[in-house]
Amino acid sequence: QVQLVESGGGLVQPGGSLRLSCAASGRISRSRPVGWYRQTPGKQRISVATITSVGNINYADSVKGRFAISRDNGENTVYLQMNSLKPEDTAVYYCHAWEMYTGREYWGQGTQVTVSS
């Protein structure tokens, strides 16, 4: 079984920065990307950034140049550095990964990010 535990959310002023962390345990697939998604009330969960085990990265257009995803394979941790935050970045952020062999997908419990003055 896979467990994903996010941390690092909070309240920040526009233009500020936050760093999210996702500690993963269990049999995480190394052939599929891990990533960060976000969701606001009444809307679908959308991809923010994903990264493969060899470092291939994809970003949503809305965060390119402001957010940076990274991973520490040795510690099974994925990070999302968020800079120049905007009010529209306010959302619950979820970590996502796939389980090795079964192909099941797992989500963390989510961490709230609020950008407001």
Sequence and secondary structure as in RCSB ss.txt:
>XXXX:A:sequence
QVQLVESGGGLVQPGGSLRLSCAASGRISRSRPVGWYRQTPGKQRISVATITSVGNINYADSVKGRFAISRDNGE
NTVYLQMNSLKPEDTAVYYCHAWEMYTGREYWGQGTQVTVSS
>XXXX:A:secstr
  EEEEE  EEE TT  EEEEEEEES B SSS EEEEEE TTS  EEEEEE TT  EEE GGGTTTEEEEEETTT
TEEEEEE S  GGG EEEEEEEEBTTT  EEE   EEEEE  
